């Protein structure tokens, strides 16, 4: 039995049945629940505020190297998982299967030292046009990494790619699972 505090009015909800448990939906990646009801404690229901199952992908690249020459689409040709066919391993294109807020992340690492003062860039392209810079890494004679994570609203009409570039004439990056990856997941609608 659920009720408002003694005397009615606003306040926190409580229960006089301490053995009652409230749990999130099975396979939920977010436990967002909303309580709906009346002030006298009747007609109570819990409504999940997010999708009840995970939607996403994780891709990485085979052991070959990839050379940035101008703006180069980052191709991740192997997948750990892809729940709904969101990512194309041949073209590198991510296509949302539903409108909502998505998180995408990417990482690249140079496979040799980068000239001091030169940089690696990773940009998110939306519908073929540069949309957001995800990462910038300055060379200092080491093996710099470039990448990052972004959350944004997308529709099923959009397509996205991660594009790498460098202000050196060309730059080769390592393509190993732990160094070169791309993932995405639906956060909510």
Secondary structure, DSSP 8 states (H G I E B T S, - for coil): -EE-STT-SSS--EES-TT------TT-S---EEEE--TTS-S-EEEE-S-SS--EEEEE--SS-EEE-SSEE----EEEEETTS-B-TTT--B--SSSEEEEEEEEEEBSS---TT-EEEEEEEETTEEEEEEEEEE-SSS--EEEEEEEEEE-TT--EEEEEEESSS-EEE---TTTSEEEEEEEE-
